[in-house]
Amino acid sequence: MPYPAINSLNVLTDNLKDGKLLGRINGVADTEGYFFDCGEYDAAVIWTTNGSKNLQLHTDGNVSIVELVGNS
């Protein structure tokens, strides 16, 4: 059944809204990701193809993490 994929797409579009692509995340093995300008905030969409990863985000603002299934 496609429900996990549909749910993930809904979470993505709800958080990005009309986000404009700023660029791709490079240099992290087995990881894909992109940065978006969403108006009131910037967003990063990141996923790994090889288990879980720890990423350091160098930011001076608030950070919210939303998992694939919508958990914050």
N, CA, C, O and CB atoms as a CASP TS submission, in Angstrom:
PFRMAT TS
TARGET T0000
AUTHOR 0000-0000-0000
METHOD Language model
MODEL 1
PARENT N/A
ATOM      1  N   MET     1       0.845  -1.185   0.000  1.00  0.00           N
ATOM      2  CA  MET     1       0.000   0.000   0.000  1.00  0.00           C
ATOM      3  C   MET     1       0.894   1.254   0.000  1.00  0.00           C
ATOM      4  O   MET     1       1.962   1.245   0.613  1.00  0.00           O
ATOM      5  CB  MET     1      -0.964  -0.005   1.235  1.00  0.00           C
ATOM      6  N   PRO     2       0.482   2.295  -0.660  1.00  0.00           N
ATOM      7  CA  PRO     2       1.305   3.506  -0.791  1.00  0.00           C
ATOM      8  C   PRO     2       1.156   4.493   0.361  1.00  0.00           C
ATOM      9  O   PRO     2       1.687   5.600   0.270  1.00  0.00           O
ATOM     10  CB  PRO     2       0.964   4.202  -2.066  1.00  0.00           C
ATOM     11  N   TYR     3       0.460   4.146   1.438  1.00  0.00           N
ATOM     12  CA  TYR     3       0.168   5.117   2.489  1.00  0.00           C
ATOM     13  C   TYR     3       1.397   5.771   3.109  1.00  0.00           C
ATOM     14  O   TYR     3       1.371   6.985   3.314  1.00  0.00           O
ATOM     15  CB  TYR     3      -0.612   4.457   3.558  1.00  0.00           C
ATOM     16  N   PRO     4       2.478   5.045   3.424  1.00  0.00           N
ATOM     17  CA  PRO     4       3.659   5.729   3.974  1.00  0.00           C
ATOM     18  C   PRO     4       4.217   6.789   3.026  1.00  0.00           C
ATOM     19  O   PRO     4       4.612   7.866   3.472  1.00  0.00           O
ATOM     20  CB  PRO     4       4.744   4.715   4.292  1.00  0.00           C
ATOM     21  N   ALA     5       4.254   6.499   1.742  1.00  0.00           N
ATOM     22  CA  ALA     5       4.780   7.465   0.771  1.00  0.00           C
ATOM     23  C   ALA     5       3.865   8.679   0.660  1.00  0.00           C
ATOM     24  O   ALA     5       4.348   9.809   0.596  1.00  0.00           O
ATOM     25  CB  ALA     5       4.949   6.806  -0.608  1.00  0.00           C
ATOM     26  N   ILE     6       2.567   8.464   0.637  1.00  0.00           N
ATOM     27  CA  ILE     6       1.615   9.576   0.550  1.00  0.00           C
ATOM     28  C   ILE     6       1.694  10.432   1.801  1.00  0.00           C
ATOM     29  O   ILE     6       1.669  11.660   1.710  1.00  0.00           O
ATOM     30  CB  ILE     6       0.178   9.055   0.349  1.00  0.00           C
ATOM     31  N   ASN     7       1.788   9.805   2.971  1.00  0.00           N
ATOM     32  CA  ASN     7       1.906  10.555   4.216  1.00  0.00           C
ATOM     33  C   ASN     7       3.182  11.388   4.224  1.00  0.00           C
ATOM     34  O   ASN     7       3.154  12.547   4.637  1.00  0.00           O
ATOM     35  CB  ASN     7       1.885   9.605   5.418  1.00  0.00           C
ATOM     36  N   SER     8       4.290  10.826   3.778  1.00  0.00           N
ATOM     37  CA  SER     8       5.564  11.551   3.735  1.00  0.00           C
ATOM     38  C   SER     8       5.475  12.743   2.793  1.00  0.00           C
ATOM     39  O   SER     8       5.981  13.819   3.111  1.00  0.00           O
ATOM     40  CB  SER     8       6.703  10.618   3.299  1.00  0.00           C
ATOM     41  N   LEU     9       4.845  12.567   1.648  1.00  0.00           N
ATOM     42  CA  LEU     9       4.673  13.663   0.701  1.00  0.00           C
ATOM     43  C   LEU     9       3.827  14.780   1.304  1.00  0.00           C
ATOM     44  O   LEU     9       4.122  15.956   1.093  1.00  0.00           O
ATOM     45  CB  LEU     9       4.031  13.154  -0.591  1.00  0.00           C
ATOM     46  N   ASN    10       2.786  14.433   2.047  1.00  0.00           N
ATOM     47  CA  ASN    10       1.957  15.441   2.716  1.00  0.00           C
ATOM     48  C   ASN    10       2.756  16.216   3.758  1.00  0.00           C
ATOM     49  O   ASN    10       2.622  17.436   3.851  1.00  0.00           O
ATOM     50  CB  ASN    10       0.744  14.779   3.377  1.00  0.00           C
ATOM     51  N   VAL    11       3.580  15.533   4.538  1.00  0.00           N
ATOM     52  CA  VAL    11       4.418  16.199   5.536  1.00  0.00           C
ATOM     53  C   VAL    11       5.381  17.153   4.847  1.00  0.00           C
ATOM     54  O   VAL    11       5.560  18.287   5.291  1.00  0.00           O
ATOM     55  CB  VAL    11       5.195  15.166   6.383  1.00  0.00           C
ATOM     56  N   LEU    12       5.999  16.701   3.770  1.00  0.00           N
ATOM     57  CA  LEU    12       6.953  17.519   3.027  1.00  0.00           C
ATOM     58  C   LEU    12       6.302  18.779   2.480  1.00  0.00           C
ATOM     59  O   LEU    12       6.812  19.880   2.688  1.00  0.00           O
ATOM     60  CB  LEU    12       7.562  16.715   1.889  1.00  0.00           C
ATOM     61  N   THR    13       5.181  18.630   1.784  1.00  0.00           N
ATOM     62  CA  THR    13       4.545  19.798   1.170  1.00  0.00           C
ATOM     63  C   THR    13       3.961  20.738   2.214  1.00  0.00           C
ATOM     64  O   THR    13       3.927  21.948   1.990  1.00  0.00           O
ATOM     65  CB  THR    13       3.453  19.358   0.209  1.00  0.00           C
ATOM     66  N   ASP    14       3.503  20.218   3.344  1.00  0.00           N
ATOM     67  CA  ASP    14       2.982  21.073   4.408  1.00  0.00           C
ATOM     68  C   ASP    14       4.083  21.940   5.002  1.00  0.00           C
ATOM     69  O   ASP    14       3.842  23.103   5.323  1.00  0.00           O
ATOM     70  CB  ASP    14       2.333  20.227   5.502  1.00  0.00           C
ATOM     71  N   ASN    15       5.281  21.397   5.153  1.00  0.00           N
ATOM     72  CA  ASN    15       6.385  22.141   5.764  1.00  0.00           C
ATOM     73  C   ASN    15       7.094  23.060   4.780  1.00  0.00           C
ATOM     74  O   ASN    15       7.577  24.121   5.174  1.00  0.00           O
ATOM     75  CB  ASN    15       7.384  21.182   6.359  1.00  0.00           C
ATOM     76  N   LEU    16       7.167  22.679   3.516  1.00  0.00           N
ATOM     77  CA  LEU    16       7.863  23.515   2.533  1.00  0.00           C
ATOM     78  C   LEU    16       6.981  24.603   1.948  1.00  0.00           C
ATOM     79  O   LEU    16       7.487  25.649   1.539  1.00  0.00           O
ATOM     80  CB  LEU    16       8.396  22.658   1.421  1.00  0.00           C
ATOM     81  N   LYS    17       5.681  24.383   1.898  1.00  0.00           N
ATOM     82  CA  LYS    17       4.730  25.328   1.310  1.00  0.00           C
ATOM     83  C   LYS    17       5.205  25.764  -0.078  1.00  0.00           C
ATOM     84  O   LYS    17       5.298  24.919  -0.968  1.00  0.00           O
ATOM     85  CB  LYS    17       4.548  26.562   2.230  1.00  0.00           C
ATOM     86  N   ASP    18       5.504  27.030  -0.296  1.00  0.00           N
ATOM     87  CA  ASP    18       5.980  27.522  -1.590  1.00  0.00           C
ATOM     88  C   ASP    18       7.492  27.731  -1.585  1.00  0.00           C
ATOM     89  O   ASP    18       7.993  28.668  -2.205  1.00  0.00           O
ATOM     90  CB  ASP    18       5.275  28.830  -1.951  1.00  0.00           C
ATOM     91  N   GLY    19       8.207  26.872  -0.897  1.00  0.00           N
ATOM     92  CA  GLY    19       9.654  27.016  -0.760  1.00  0.00           C
ATOM     93  C   GLY    19      10.392  27.059  -2.086  1.00  0.00           C
ATOM     94  O   GLY    19      10.041  26.368  -3.042  1.00  0.00           O
ATOM     95  N   LYS    20      11.415  27.882  -2.114  1.00  0.00           N
ATOM     96  CA  LYS    20      12.251  28.004  -3.307  1.00  0.00           C
ATOM     97  C   LYS    20      13.591  27.315  -3.036  1.00  0.00           C
ATOM     98  O   LYS    20      14.219  27.540  -2.001  1.00  0.00           O
ATOM     99  CB  LYS    20      12.461  29.509  -3.702  1.00  0.00           C
ATOM    100  N   LEU    21      14.008  26.491  -3.962  1.00  0.00           N
ATOM    101  CA  LEU    21      15.244  25.728  -3.814  1.00  0.00           C
ATOM    102  C   LEU    21      16.442  26.670  -3.720  1.00  0.00           C
ATOM    103  O   LEU    21      16.642  27.517  -4.591  1.00  0.00           O
ATOM    104  CB  LEU    21      15.422  24.749  -4.991  1.00  0.00           C
ATOM    105  N   LEU    22      17.238  26.518  -2.660  1.00  0.00           N
ATOM    106  CA  LEU    22      18.467  27.299  -2.487  1.00  0.00           C
ATOM    107  C   LEU    22      19.700  26.520  -2.931  1.00  0.00           C
ATOM    108  O   LEU    22      20.660  27.111  -3.426  1.00  0.00           O
ATOM    109  CB  LEU    22      18.622  27.721  -1.029  1.00  0.00           C
ATOM    110  N   GLY    23      19.684  25.210  -2.762  1.00  0.00           N
ATOM    111  CA  GLY    23      20.839  24.418  -3.162  1.00  0.00           C
ATOM    112  C   GLY    23      20.815  23.033  -2.560  1.00  0.00           C
ATOM    113  O   GLY    23      19.928  22.671  -1.787  1.00  0.00           O
ATOM    114  N   ARG    24      21.816  22.277  -2.941  1.00  0.00           N
ATOM    115  CA  ARG    24      21.944  20.889  -2.519  1.00  0.00           C
ATOM    116  C   ARG    24      22.960  20.774  -1.390  1.00  0.00           C
ATOM    117  O   ARG    24      23.927  21.535  -1.341  1.00  0.00           O
ATOM    118  CB  ARG    24      22.353  19.996  -3.704  1.00  0.00           C
ATOM    119  N   ILE    25      22.744  19.831  -0.489  1.00  0.00           N
ATOM    120  CA  ILE    25      23.699  19.525   0.569  1.00  0.00           C
ATOM    121  C   ILE    25      24.730  18.570  -0.009  1.00  0.00           C
ATOM    122  O   ILE    25      24.376  17.526  -0.558  1.00  0.00           O
ATOM    123  CB  ILE    25      22.993  18.912   1.830  1.00  0.00           C
ATOM    124  N   ASN    26      25.995  18.921   0.112  1.00  0.00           N
ATOM    125  CA  ASN    26      27.070  18.107  -0.439  1.00  0.00           C
ATOM    126  C   ASN    26      28.022  17.661   0.661  1.00  0.00           C
ATOM    127  O   ASN    26      28.086  18.274   1.727  1.00  0.00           O
ATOM    128  CB  ASN    26      27.831  18.880  -1.520  1.00  0.00           C
ATOM    129  N   GLY    27      28.749  16.607   0.399  1.00  0.00           N
ATOM    130  CA  GLY    27      29.853  16.217   1.262  1.00  0.00           C
ATOM    131  C   GLY    27      29.527  15.312   2.425  1.00  0.00           C
ATOM    132  O   GLY    27      30.386  15.094   3.279  1.00  0.00           O
ATOM    133  N   VAL    28      28.314  14.770   2.496  1.00  0.00           N
ATOM    134  CA  VAL    28      27.980  13.837   3.570  1.00  0.00           C
ATOM    135  C   VAL    28      27.688  12.488   2.915  1.00  0.00           C
ATOM    136  O   VAL    28      26.731  12.359   2.151  1.00  0.00           O
ATOM    137  CB  VAL    28      26.749  14.347   4.432  1.00  0.00           C
ATOM    138  N   ALA    29      28.507  11.493   3.214  1.00  0.00           N
ATOM    139  CA  ALA    29      28.388  10.187   2.566  1.00  0.00           C
ATOM    140  C   ALA    29      27.018   9.563   2.816  1.00  0.00           C
ATOM    141  O   ALA    29      26.476   9.662   3.916  1.00  0.00           O
ATOM    142  CB  ALA    29      29.485   9.248   3.062  1.00  0.00           C
ATOM    143  N   ASP    30      26.465   8.924   1.795  1.00  0.00           N
ATOM    144  CA  ASP    30      25.182   8.208   1.864  1.00  0.00           C
ATOM    145  C   ASP    30      24.022   9.102   2.270  1.00  0.00           C
ATOM    146  O   ASP    30      23.030   8.613   2.811  1.00  0.00           O
ATOM    147  CB  ASP    30      25.287   7.061   2.836  1.00  0.00           C
ATOM    148  N   THR    31      24.126  10.396   2.021  1.00  0.00           N
ATOM    149  CA  THR    31      23.090  11.340   2.421  1.00  0.00           C
ATOM    150  C   THR    31      22.734  12.245   1.256  1.00  0.00           C
ATOM    151  O   THR    31      23.608  12.719   0.530  1.00  0.00           O
ATOM    152  CB  THR    31      23.545  12.172   3.628  1.00  0.00           C
ATOM    153  N   GLU    32      21.439  12.480   1.086  1.00  0.00           N
ATOM    154  CA  GLU    32      20.930  13.414   0.091  1.00  0.00           C
ATOM    155  C   GLU    32      20.219  14.528   0.847  1.00  0.00           C
ATOM    156  O   GLU    32      19.657  14.295   1.918  1.00  0.00           O
ATOM    157  CB  GLU    32      19.968  12.706  -0.941  1.00  0.00           C
ATOM    158  N   GLY    33      20.241  15.717   0.301  1.00  0.00           N
ATOM    159  CA  GLY    33      19.514  16.785   0.960  1.00  0.00           C
ATOM    160  C   GLY    33      19.515  18.068   0.160  1.00  0.00           C
ATOM    161  O   GLY    33      20.366  18.292  -0.701  1.00  0.00           O
ATOM    162  N   TYR    34      18.528  18.913   0.471  1.00  0.00           N
ATOM    163  CA  TYR    34      18.359  20.187  -0.217  1.00  0.00           C
ATOM    164  C   TYR    34      17.920  21.252   0.781  1.00  0.00           C
ATOM    165  O   TYR    34      17.233  20.949   1.757  1.00  0.00           O
ATOM    166  CB  TYR    34      17.332  20.060  -1.368  1.00  0.00           C
ATOM    167  N   PHE    35      18.321  22.508   0.533  1.00  0.00           N
ATOM    168  CA  PHE    35      17.901  23.659   1.333  1.00  0.00           C
ATOM    169  C   PHE    35      16.847  24.442   0.571  1.00  0.00           C
ATOM    170  O   PHE    35      16.925  24.582  -0.650  1.00  0.00           O
ATOM    171  CB  PHE    35      19.109  24.567   1.683  1.00  0.00           C
ATOM    172  N   PHE    36      15.853  24.954   1.303  1.00  0.00           N
ATOM    173  CA  PHE    36      14.767  25.729   0.712  1.00  0.00           C
ATOM    174  C   PHE    36      14.541  27.015   1.494  1.00  0.00           C
ATOM    175  O   PHE    36      14.679  27.035   2.717  1.00  0.00           O
ATOM    176  CB  PHE    36      13.476  24.902   0.667  1.00  0.00           C
ATOM    177  N   ASP    37      14.196  28.084   0.793  1.00  0.00           N
ATOM    178  CA  ASP    37      13.745  29.339   1.397  1.00  0.00           C
ATOM    179  C   ASP    37      12.226  29.275   1.413  1.00  0.00           C
ATOM    180  O   ASP    37      11.594  29.290   0.356  1.00  0.00           O
ATOM    181  CB  ASP    37      14.276  30.618   0.604  1.00  0.00           C
ATOM    182  N   CYS    38      11.634  29.203   2.598  1.00  0.00           N
ATOM    183  CA  CYS    38      10.185  29.057   2.735  1.00  0.00           C
ATOM    184  C   CYS    38       9.523  30.355   3.196  1.00  0.00           C
ATOM    185  O   CYS    38       8.415  30.327   3.732  1.00  0.00           O
ATOM    186  CB  CYS    38       9.864  27.937   3.717  1.00  0.00           C
ATOM    187  N   GLY    39      10.187  31.484   2.993  1.00  0.00           N
ATOM    188  CA  GLY    39       9.609  32.765   3.376  1.00  0.00           C
ATOM    189  C   GLY    39       9.942  33.113   4.812  1.00  0.00           C
ATOM    190  O   GLY    39      10.919  33.815   5.070  1.00  0.00           O
ATOM    191  N   GLU    40       9.143  32.632   5.745  1.00  0.00           N
ATOM    192  CA  GLU    40       9.345  32.932   7.168  1.00  0.00           C
ATOM    193  C   GLU    40      10.492  32.135   7.778  1.00  0.00           C
ATOM    194  O   GLU    40      10.970  32.476   8.860  1.00  0.00           O
ATOM    195  CB  GLU    40       8.071  32.654   7.942  1.00  0.00           C
ATOM    196  N   TYR    41      10.934  31.097   7.113  1.00  0.00           N
ATOM    197  CA  TYR    41      12.004  30.241   7.632  1.00  0.00           C
ATOM    198  C   TYR    41      12.687  29.541   6.470  1.00  0.00           C
ATOM    199  O   TYR    41      12.147  29.480   5.365  1.00  0.00           O
ATOM    200  CB  TYR    41      11.450  29.203   8.651  1.00  0.00           C
ATOM    201  N   ASP    42      13.872  29.016   6.723  1.00  0.00           N
ATOM    202  CA  ASP    42      14.571  28.154   5.773  1.00  0.00           C
ATOM    203  C   ASP    42      14.349  26.712   6.202  1.00  0.00           C
ATOM    204  O   ASP    42      14.167  26.436   7.388  1.00  0.00           O
ATOM    205  CB  ASP    42      16.102  28.497   5.699  1.00  0.00           C
ATOM    206  N   ALA    43      14.364  25.801   5.254  1.00  0.00           N
ATOM    207  CA  ALA    43      14.147  24.390   5.561  1.00  0.00           C
ATOM    208  C   ALA    43      15.190  23.551   4.851  1.00  0.00           C
ATOM    209  O   ALA    43      15.653  23.896   3.764  1.00  0.00           O
ATOM    210  CB  ALA    43      12.728  23.946   5.155  1.00  0.00           C
ATOM    211  N   ALA    44      15.552  22.446   5.480  1.00  0.00           N
ATOM    212  CA  ALA    44      16.433  21.456   4.868  1.00  0.00           C
ATOM    213  C   ALA    44      15.676  20.135   4.843  1.00  0.00           C
ATOM    214  O   ALA    44      15.092  19.723   5.845  1.00  0.00           O
ATOM    215  CB  ALA    44      17.800  21.325   5.649  1.00  0.00           C
ATOM    216  N   VAL    45      15.692  19.488   3.707  1.00  0.00           N
ATOM    217  CA  VAL    45      15.113  18.158   3.565  1.00  0.00           C
ATOM    218  C   VAL    45      16.286  17.215   3.390  1.00  0.00           C
ATOM    219  O   VAL    45      17.027  17.309   2.412  1.00  0.00           O
ATOM    220  CB  VAL    45      14.093  18.069   2.352  1.00  0.00           C
ATOM    221  N   ILE    46      16.455  16.303   4.339  1.00  0.00           N
ATOM    222  CA  ILE    46      17.641  15.445   4.378  1.00  0.00           C
ATOM    223  C   ILE    46      17.208  14.002   4.594  1.00  0.00           C
ATOM    224  O   ILE    46      16.340  13.726   5.422  1.00  0.00           O
ATOM    225  CB  ILE    46      18.626  15.898   5.498  1.00  0.00           C
ATOM    226  N   TRP    47      17.818  13.076   3.843  1.00  0.00           N
ATOM    227  CA  TRP    47      17.581  11.664   4.074  1.00  0.00           C
ATOM    228  C   TRP    47      18.861  10.901   3.807  1.00  0.00           C
ATOM    229  O   TRP    47      19.737  11.349   3.066  1.00  0.00           O
ATOM    230  CB  TRP    47      16.433  11.140   3.191  1.00  0.00           C
ATOM    231  N   THR    48      18.947   9.738   4.429  1.00  0.00           N
ATOM    232  CA  THR    48      20.120   8.895   4.272  1.00  0.00           C
ATOM    233  C   THR    48      19.722   7.566   3.659  1.00  0.00           C
ATOM    234  O   THR    48      18.606   7.085   3.859  1.00  0.00           O
ATOM    235  CB  THR    48      20.821   8.679   5.618  1.00  0.00           C
ATOM    236  N   THR    49      20.632   6.985   2.919  1.00  0.00           N
ATOM    237  CA  THR    49      20.373   5.689   2.299  1.00  0.00           C
ATOM    238  C   THR    49      21.040   4.559   3.070  1.00  0.00           C
ATOM    239  O   THR    49      21.013   3.408   2.635  1.00  0.00           O
ATOM    240  CB  THR    49      20.855   5.689   0.855  1.00  0.00           C
ATOM    241  N   ASN    50      21.645   4.884   4.221  1.00  0.00           N
ATOM    242  CA  ASN    50      22.417   3.884   4.946  1.00  0.00           C
ATOM    243  C   ASN    50      22.265   4.079   6.448  1.00  0.00           C
ATOM    244  O   ASN    50      23.177   4.583   7.103  1.00  0.00           O
ATOM    245  CB  ASN    50      23.896   3.950   4.547  1.00  0.00           C
ATOM    246  N   GLY    51      21.117   3.683   7.000  1.00  0.00           N
ATOM    247  CA  GLY    51      20.916   3.771   8.437  1.00  0.00           C
ATOM    248  C   GLY    51      20.698   5.199   8.915  1.00  0.00           C
ATOM    249  O   GLY    51      20.258   6.051   8.144  1.00  0.00           O
ATOM    250  N   SER    52      21.002   5.463  10.173  1.00  0.00           N
ATOM    251  CA  SER    52      20.799   6.797  10.737  1.00  0.00           C
ATOM    252  C   SER    52      22.121   7.556  10.751  1.00  0.00           C
ATOM    253  O   SER    52      23.198   6.960  10.744  1.00  0.00           O
ATOM    254  CB  SER    52      20.208   6.708  12.168  1.00  0.00           C
ATOM    255  N   LYS    53      22.019   8.873  10.770  1.00  0.00           N
ATOM    256  CA  LYS    53      23.190   9.748  10.754  1.00  0.00           C
ATOM    257  C   LYS    53      23.034  10.817  11.822  1.00  0.00           C
ATOM    258  O   LYS    53      21.916  11.166  12.203  1.00  0.00           O
ATOM    259  CB  LYS    53      23.386  10.394   9.359  1.00  0.00           C
ATOM    260  N   ASN    54      24.141  11.328  12.297  1.00  0.00           N
ATOM    261  CA  ASN    54      24.150  12.523  13.126  1.00  0.00           C
ATOM    262  C   ASN    54      24.665  13.668  12.267  1.00  0.00           C
ATOM    263  O   ASN    54      25.730  13.566  11.658  1.00  0.00           O
ATOM    264  CB  ASN    54      25.028  12.329  14.413  1.00  0.00           C
ATOM    265  N   LEU    55      23.913  14.751  12.221  1.00  0.00           N
ATOM    266  CA  LEU    55      24.311  15.919  11.454  1.00  0.00           C
ATOM    267  C   LEU    55      24.441  17.106  12.391  1.00  0.00           C
ATOM    268  O   LEU    55      23.619  17.283  13.290  1.00  0.00           O
ATOM    269  CB  LEU    55      23.298  16.218  10.323  1.00  0.00           C
ATOM    270  N   GLN    56      25.460  17.911  12.187  1.00  0.00           N
ATOM    271  CA  GLN    56      25.605  19.144  12.942  1.00  0.00           C
ATOM    272  C   GLN    56      25.068  20.282  12.103  1.00  0.00           C
ATOM    273  O   GLN    56      25.493  20.496  10.968  1.00  0.00           O
ATOM    274  CB  GLN    56      27.081  19.394  13.343  1.00  0.00           C
ATOM    275  N   LEU    57      24.118  21.015  12.687  1.00  0.00           N
ATOM    276  CA  LEU    57      23.546  22.169  12.017  1.00  0.00           C
ATOM    277  C   LEU    57      24.087  23.413  12.709  1.00  0.00           C
ATOM    278  O   LEU    57      23.835  23.629  13.895  1.00  0.00           O
ATOM    279  CB  LEU    57      21.977  22.132  12.040  1.00  0.00           C
ATOM    280  N   HIS    58      24.809  24.208  11.988  1.00  0.00           N
ATOM    281  CA  HIS    58      25.374  25.436  12.545  1.00  0.00           C
ATOM    282  C   HIS    58      24.394  26.561  12.281  1.00  0.00           C
ATOM    283  O   HIS    58      24.369  27.131  11.191  1.00  0.00           O
ATOM    284  CB  HIS    58      26.779  25.756  11.931  1.00  0.00           C
ATOM    285  N   THR    59      23.583  26.881  13.286  1.00  0.00           N
ATOM    286  CA  THR    59      22.550  27.894  13.134  1.00  0.00           C
ATOM    287  C   THR    59      22.475  28.749  14.392  1.00  0.00           C
ATOM    288  O   THR    59      22.809  28.294  15.486  1.00  0.00           O
ATOM    289  CB  THR    59      21.185  27.243  12.838  1.00  0.00           C
ATOM    290  N   ASP    60      22.040  29.973  14.226  1.00  0.00           N
ATOM    291  CA  ASP    60      21.870  30.851  15.375  1.00  0.00           C
ATOM    292  C   ASP    60      20.390  31.064  15.673  1.00  0.00           C
ATOM    293  O   ASP    60      20.039  31.948  16.455  1.00  0.00           O
ATOM    294  CB  ASP    60      22.564  32.195  15.130  1.00  0.00           C
ATOM    295  N   GLY    61      19.533  30.277  15.068  1.00  0.00           N
ATOM    296  CA  GLY    61      18.095  30.406  15.281  1.00  0.00           C
ATOM    297  C   GLY    61      17.501  29.135  15.846  1.00  0.00           C
ATOM    298  O   GLY    61      18.221  28.215  16.232  1.00  0.00           O
ATOM    299  N   ASN    62      16.196  29.093  15.890  1.00  0.00           N
ATOM    300  CA  ASN    62      15.487  27.906  16.356  1.00  0.00           C
ATOM    301  C   ASN    62      15.487  26.848  15.268  1.00  0.00           C
ATOM    302  O   ASN    62      15.445  27.164  14.079  1.00  0.00           O
ATOM    303  CB  ASN    62      14.046  28.254  16.773  1.00  0.00           C
ATOM    304  N   VAL    63      15.533  25.594  15.684  1.00  0.00           N
ATOM    305  CA  VAL    63      15.507  24.480  14.748  1.00  0.00           C
ATOM    306  C   VAL    63      14.358  23.561  15.133  1.00  0.00           C
ATOM    307  O   VAL    63      14.222  23.182  16.296  1.00  0.00           O
ATOM    308  CB  VAL    63      16.866  23.711  14.739  1.00  0.00           C
ATOM    309  N   SER    64      13.533  23.205  14.157  1.00  0.00           N
ATOM    310  CA  SER    64      12.486  22.212  14.339  1.00  0.00           C
ATOM    311  C   SER    64      12.818  21.034  13.460  1.00  0.00           C
ATOM    312  O   SER    64      13.214  21.203  12.307  1.00  0.00           O
ATOM    313  CB  SER    64      11.078  22.787  14.007  1.00  0.00           C
ATOM    314  N   ILE    65      12.657  19.840  13.997  1.00  0.00           N
ATOM    315  CA  ILE    65      12.909  18.627  13.223  1.00  0.00           C
ATOM    316  C   ILE    65      11.573  17.913  13.055  1.00  0.00           C
ATOM    317  O   ILE    65      10.870  17.648  14.030  1.00  0.00           O
ATOM    318  CB  ILE    65      13.977  17.697  13.923  1.00  0.00           C
ATOM    319  N   VAL    66      11.235  17.607  11.812  1.00  0.00           N
ATOM    320  CA  VAL    66      10.009  16.875  11.510  1.00  0.00           C
ATOM    321  C   VAL    66      10.420  15.586  10.811  1.00  0.00           C
ATOM    322  O   VAL    66      11.058  15.613   9.759  1.00  0.00           O
ATOM    323  CB  VAL    66       9.020  17.729  10.621  1.00  0.00           C
ATOM    324  N   GLU    67      10.046  14.459  11.406  1.00  0.00           N
ATOM    325  CA  GLU    67      10.392  13.170  10.823  1.00  0.00           C
ATOM    326  C   GLU    67       9.528  12.878   9.604  1.00  0.00           C
ATOM    327  O   GLU    67       8.539  13.564   9.347  1.00  0.00           O
ATOM    328  CB  GLU    67      10.240  12.056  11.858  1.00  0.00           C
ATOM    329  N   LEU    68       9.908  11.870   8.875  1.00  0.00           N
ATOM    330  CA  LEU    68       9.235  11.452   7.657  1.00  0.00           C
ATOM    331  C   LEU    68       7.736  11.247   7.847  1.00  0.00           C
ATOM    332  O   LEU    68       6.947  11.523   6.942  1.00  0.00           O
ATOM    333  CB  LEU    68       9.854  10.188   7.148  1.00  0.00           C
ATOM    334  N   VAL    69       7.349  10.766   9.018  1.00  0.00           N
ATOM    335  CA  VAL    69       5.931  10.476   9.277  1.00  0.00           C
ATOM    336  C   VAL    69       5.215  11.637   9.951  1.00  0.00           C
ATOM    337  O   VAL    69       4.050  11.502  10.324  1.00  0.00           O
ATOM    338  CB  VAL    69       5.802   9.234  10.140  1.00  0.00           C
ATOM    339  N   GLY    70       5.889  12.784  10.118  1.00  0.00           N
ATOM    340  CA  GLY    70       5.238  13.968  10.665  1.00  0.00           C
ATOM    341  C   GLY    70       5.479  14.246  12.123  1.00  0.00           C
ATOM    342  O   GLY    70       5.015  15.268  12.630  1.00  0.00           O
ATOM    343  N   ASN    71       6.189  13.374  12.827  1.00  0.00           N
ATOM    344  CA  ASN    71       6.485  13.616  14.243  1.00  0.00           C
ATOM    345  C   ASN    71       7.467  14.770  14.375  1.00  0.00           C
ATOM    346  O   ASN    71       8.433  14.859  13.617  1.00  0.00           O
ATOM    347  CB  ASN    71       7.055  12.341  14.915  1.00  0.00           C
ATOM    348  N   SER    72       7.221  15.657  15.340  1.00  0.00           N
ATOM    349  CA  SER    72       8.133  16.792  15.587  1.00  0.00           C
ATOM    350  C   SER    72       9.015  16.504  16.772  1.00  0.00           C
ATOM    351  O   SER    72       9.848  17.333  17.138  1.00  0.00           O
ATOM    352  CB  SER    72       7.349  18.094  15.823  1.00  0.00           C
TER
END
